[in-house]
Amino acid sequence: MCAARYLGIKSPIPYTWKDYAGKERLLYGMNYAYGGTGVFKTKDNPLPNMTTQIDYFQRVLAAGNIYSPSDLPSSLALVSVAGNDYASFLALKRPLTVSKNIRFCVHVLTFCILKPEIVSCRSYRHS
């Protein structure tokens, strides 16, 4: 069951459809996710990673014509980290342990969400 249905609301409109959705439809929020992506750029995936997705969200807020910072107190954000970052990490034989990689992913996401004014999240690269 999707989160929106569980909460009894309509599913949010995909970010890429924002210019085609009416104001009524945008009242249910916006979905920035791309299936198969990760926090960082993963191997052979041309889709925007999660840090880029956060940048998209920040741009929508900054533009202020759809949502604005004053909408945030009554908003809900669902952020999910799944297996793509871990699989990519293991495939590239990184020197960190998997648990350190998980902590790094969480740190980057927290920083991008809570301190976006400091640096663009796209500047983070997995080392």
Secondary structure, 3 states (H helix, E strand, C coil): CCHHHHHCCCCCEEHHHCCCCCHHHHCCCEECCCCCCCCCCCCCCCCCCHHHHHHHHHHHHHHCCCCCHHHHHHCCCCCCCCHHHHHHHHHCCCCCCHHHHHHHHHHHHHHHHHCCCCCCHHHCCCC
